[in-house]
Amino acid sequence: MHSATPEATQEAGEQAELELLAERRARHRAERVRNRRPSSGGARRFMALGCASAILSVSAFGAVAAASAEDETRLAAARDSSAESTANRDVISAPVSIAKRPTVTSGLSTAAVPFTGGAQVTVAGEQLDQVGQVVVGGVAAPIVTATSDQLTFQVPAVADTALGDVAVAFTDAAGTPVAVATPGTATVAGAAAPASLAAQLTEIEQAEVHAPGPSLTLTYTSSPAIDAQVGYVLTHWNSYNTAAYTVLSGVDCANFASQSLVARGWAMEAGWYYDRETGAMSPSWSSSTAMRDWLYSRPDLATPLDDSQRGSVKVGDIAQFDWDGSGDRDHTAVVTRVERSDNGIAVWVGGHTKDADYWNVDEALASGGGSVTYFSLE
């Protein structure tokens, strides 16, 4: 036998090692299950899971971080929007103007008037052409003229027993009370609204709740001249004053009415007179038609009215009747009472021939027919 040389032995070992390595590789590829190494496989799995967890953690943290940043942006935007909304609610860039309503800013031009009515009273203010009604002592007073800054109304008559102070109230076309702001009082009607909404609401509430009510007062007084005239009628309607005047039997109505005007203070003149010494009298003194014509010629003393103008009739005025519709005047009397109610205006007269102290005009027309006209005396 030949002994192997060292070189041959080394070469053979190397070859065997190569073959074994080739075998292991072939088996590793074909027999994966049997080729696993429990100790090294567990370590590799642990490391793989750890890496995956780390990757997921990093990804999740990135997502959470991104979400947090986005939410913070949204919250900041919401805070800005809320602040802007609050600012818009609290501050109005342009003040809102409250529409002006009628307001009386002065006292009455006349503080006292005769109970007979007819006097005209004026007030000043703003938007007064929007006033729909004036009420004096609970009675509607006709509006004579009305402009934006001035209104004039006619005082209604009252009974001679209703003297004293009465309230004067104003309402607009809708019936809403008109504010009265005379010197010394205040009103917010028509004021410009401030910028703050809260202040606007407060001002509107005050305007609605605290707007001044009627504060103007008119005093009805007795008229000495009219008192004397009506007093004469009520004294002598059934007790003729024969000591001073002639009685015209059956046609004494105009004669008696003329006597009452003298008691009122009227002075006789060439066109209207009575001569006590001789008993002579002008036609205008004793004839209803002639009296009408004379009063037509004296607009400084009297203003003619028809029955549709009964609202202007007052105590002491002259009433004349045309019983037959001929156009002449058949009867003359003196107005002794005027009453206004929801049913309308009632007028009473006193006089001679139809001797009466209070004869209702409507009853007179119903019984005698015809028509009635008036002279409103100054």
Disulfide bonds with the S-S distance in Angstrom:
none
